[in-house]
Amino acid sequence: MQQQKSHNFWNSLPDGARVLGLDIGATTIGVAVGALTTGVATGLQTIRRTSIKADAAALNKIILDYDIKGLVIGWPINMDGTEGR
């Protein structure tokens, strides 16, 4: 089922779309940007969490600056396509 959901997600994005990957922790948010054309995500920055309002503003700025078309939140996929921990 998970594979079908991911297939639908990726197919719903426009060609060349950039995707924002978020690793949300209690004190930081790890941010990576990936492109459909390469299939590779690159770490962008770590946001130190202060408040929901500040966190949302920081993420919104990244979304606008990088023309993000999709979000992947806490979805660890291994290089072989299996789901990570």
C-alpha positions in Angstrom: 0.0 0.0 0.0 2.8 2.4 0.9 4.4 2.0 -2.6 1.1 2.8 -4.3 0.7 6.0 -2.2 4.2 7.1 -3.1 3.6 6.4 -6.8 0.5 8.5 -6.7 2.4 11.4 -5.0 5.3 11.4 -7.4 3.0 11.2 -10.5 0.9 14.1 -9.3 3.9 16.5 -9.4 4.7 18.6 -12.5 7.8 17.7 -14.5 10.9 19.2 -13.0 9.2 19.8 -9.6 11.3 20.3 -6.5 10.3 18.6 -3.3 11.1 19.6 0.2 12.1 16.9 2.6 11.6 17.5 6.3 13.0 15.6 9.3 11.1 17.1 12.2 12.6 16.7 15.6 11.8 18.2 19.0 14.5 20.9 18.7 15.4 21.1 15.0 14.0 20.6 11.6 16.3 19.1 9.0 15.5 20.5 5.5 16.6 18.9 2.2 15.6 19.8 -1.4 15.2 17.2 -4.1 14.4 17.3 -7.8 12.4 14.8 -9.7 14.9 15.0 -12.6 17.7 13.6 -10.4 15.9 11.7 -7.8 18.4 12.9 -5.2 17.8 15.2 -2.2 20.5 17.5 -0.9 20.6 18.8 2.7 19.8 22.5 2.7 19.8 23.6 6.3 18.8 22.9 9.9 16.2 25.1 11.4 16.5 25.5 15.2 12.9 25.3 16.5 11.7 28.3 18.5 7.9 28.5 18.0 5.4 27.2 15.5 4.9 30.6 14.0 8.7 31.1 13.5 9.1 27.5 12.2 6.3 28.0 9.7 7.7 31.3 8.5 11.1 29.8 7.9 9.6 26.9 6.0 7.4 29.1 4.0 10.4 31.2 2.9 12.2 28.1 1.7 9.1 26.9 -0.1 8.8 30.2 -2.0 12.5 30.7 -2.6 12.9 27.2 -4.1 9.5 26.9 -5.8 8.7 23.8 -3.9 5.8 21.7 -5.3 5.7 18.9 -2.8 6.6 18.0 0.8 7.9 14.7 2.2 7.8 14.6 6.0 9.4 11.9 8.0 9.4 9.4 5.3 12.7 7.5 5.5 13.3 5.5 2.3 16.5 3.5 1.9 18.5 3.5 -1.4 16.9 0.2 -2.4 13.4 1.6 -2.0 12.5 -0.1 1.2 11.1 1.9 4.1 13.6 2.8 6.8 13.2 3.2 10.5 
